[in-house]
Amino acid sequence: MFMFAEMLSLFLMLTFQDALGLALYFAMSVQAFKLVCATEKEHLPPGIQIECLECCGHDLYIGTSDSCIHHLLLVEEDNTEVTGLSLVQSSEHLNTSFTTTRQRHRQLGLKKPICELRAASALGRLLVLCDNTITLLCSDSLEPIPGTKIRGVLSFTLNENPVNGDPFSVEVCLISSKRRTVQIFSVGLERVQLVREVSTPEQPCALAADGHFLCLALSSRYVTLNYNTGHCQDLFPYPSEQKRPIIKRISRQEFLLAGPGGLGMFATVAGISQRAPVHWSENVIGAAVSFPYVLALDEEFVTVHSMLDQQQKQSLPFKEGIILQDFEGRVILTTSNGVYVIIPLPLEKQIQDLLSNQRVEEAIVLAKGARHNIPKEKFQVMYRRILQQAGFIQFAQLQFLEAKELFRSSHLDIRELISLYPLLLPSSSAFIRAHPPLHEYADLIQLTRGDQEKVAKCKRFLMSYLSEIRSTEVANGYQEDVDTALLKLYAEADHESLLDLLVSDNSCEVSDSAAWLEKHKKYFALGLLYHYNKQDTAAVQVWVRIVNGELEDNTRPDLFEYIVDFLTFSKDQQLVWQYSDWVLQKSEQVGVQIFTKRSIEEQLQNDFCPDKIVSHLCKYRKALLIYLEHLVMEKNIQKEKYHTHLAVLYLEEILRLKSGEFSNQAELEDLRQRFQNLLQQSDLYRVLLLIDKIRGTDMHMERAILHGKLEEHDQALNILVHHLKDFSAAENYCMWNSRGRDVSYRKRLFQLLLSSYLTPSTPDNSLTVAAVDLLNNHPTEFDASSVLQLLPENWSVQLLSPFLAGAMREHVHALRMSQMALGLAKAENIIYKKEKLNMKEKPVILSEKKFCHVCRKPFQEPVFVRNPNGLIVHTHCAANQRVNSSLEDHVSSPSKRT
């Protein structure tokens, strides 16, 4: 909103040349009106001069300089031919004309000019101001109504927003010949009544009315006056004595005023302006309003300004004009002897003209301003179409941000935009462009005139826009068109988002997209497309051809591993078996993952049961070895055949590597270590079979482990000690063989090892050192008394001091622990005795009314058991209760035993 002082200081800074330059710039930006002659010369008597006029419906009243009133019938004729064109197209051939028919005339006989005419259509009356007197005439017969004259009137107006609420009267506001006075009259069918008389600060010369408010042009300024409260609000100064003031009511409590400096000012009754002023010429004669335009008449032109953006839209050359007024939406212009009608062209035609001239913002502003004058549904349809057209204009100018916003706000059918790009819509799409068309372009090539840089920019815009809207309501119903177009753009631009699109939910049309991906050699993406559409066989077939070198696509350097993972998690069992040989031939270590990484549920199914897989892998030794390791080591399947098979495979592979001339020593050692781990950890393989296979080889460690599995520990230790001379392995043998056994079993193994050290077949100092180290490092693993009997007499105490100290420490510890356990047991026994004595001190009364607390039955004989809590039970119930309690304690805490 603008205060008038600020507004005037701003706009009066513009020179007349500035205003003229602006007017010329905006002139003819749109053809909003057409000038049509309404009266021929023969319809008016020769020599008359028109002073004023009034139009009400088809009735046209003309007041002349010789105090005569002429009544003519004004009829509009539409001569537009019906061509089947749209409103916009047909308006280009608009041929509206008017015919006037003389009805009657009346001579008032005053020989003074008729100053003003106003029709009260609801009353059928015509108010005529002549010689400072208002006369009330019948609007049909032009006969005067007796006793209804109002004298001493300088000017008057009708209140179009009366407050009296009487439908059978009109409110007339007039400037009285009394100095500085305005009078309010109520005029009925046959009576005239003064309602109010209001004083003004200065003598008014023009006025307009709205409700309780009057807008007055005083001798030096404009004001608004509330005649109900008497409050007067200054607006801005204006030299009314030098220039003719103009006051027009344009809406509720808002007026249009001729301001200084050739400005048309908008003012509300509160003294503020909600619109910026329009630039008129300095010599404005009259003004009219035809929403959303303001028309102004000067000596040479009728200028048209928009109230929405205050820009000049049109200039109509017209000389000798004297009156410009609007009547119920119709604008009439007169010369001294002719009447013309200014016809507004259809709003849609005006908007289309603006769009044709690429004046997008003006077209949108004009469309928004018309929303109150058009039915809501019709306006929404029209406005959406205008926004869509504006969007394509911005798009053609490469103003992509503005175009995107217009497309989204207008809910554009996205296919309209996609259809500009050749071949992007799916071939199955039945889309037909809107009619009439939203733009004039056949395709993107025409729009950009073949400029490849512009084409690339347009494609990048569409790519971005489609990715934004594909998950929104804008794409609803057109998901296939959007996703297919987006896929094609991504593929053509080699965009990284192509794969993201294909692995997410999408509606790409398969055949069209597949052909496009093949054209641009996006074979990996083609496989993803097939997979998403549940064509896994086709997908794997394409990927296999890439790995085999038949197709070239470097999207995934690890494509072989990707195929293996894909088959691993595929639910299509037939597909997995179809390509199992291919992946195993490429790489047994990687390919076997299609079986080892499957879920346990699938491995229990018939098609993926271990027996079937083992049978299939027989020709792939490495893969079979890995798979059996998976079954035995990872899945811990307790079946003898798998454990034996794995052990045999280990053995055969080791022997094969040993027999090779250039064997890989690291691989051999790793394989032997895995074999030994299996032999140690598993108890399910066939030991004798493996011993037979190992016999005659140098695999002494494995043979020792196998003898251990047969409880032939003396032979095993003999191999480790006397053949391998591996004393640490011998100690480890005793440790892992006794794991999970009692202490005596472990001591027996260590005793056997010590005996092996002390009874060599030939003297060997290394065995003596090993025996001493064994005793000193593991003193708790021996029975000291038995060891002392085995030791040679020549060994010194100092040599065995670590062993003896450790053995004594273990003995003392065991003794003390047993003493502590005995003491705890005695203490517990004393507690029980005390509780028993306490129980004996209290008598237990047994009668026929007593019931067993367990079975709830009476006692038949004086035999019972009393619990610590004082409850008495049958002896047999107590026995059962004790058994159950003992079992529960044993299950819940097996360590709570003394």
Disulfide bonds with the S-S distance in Angstrom:
none
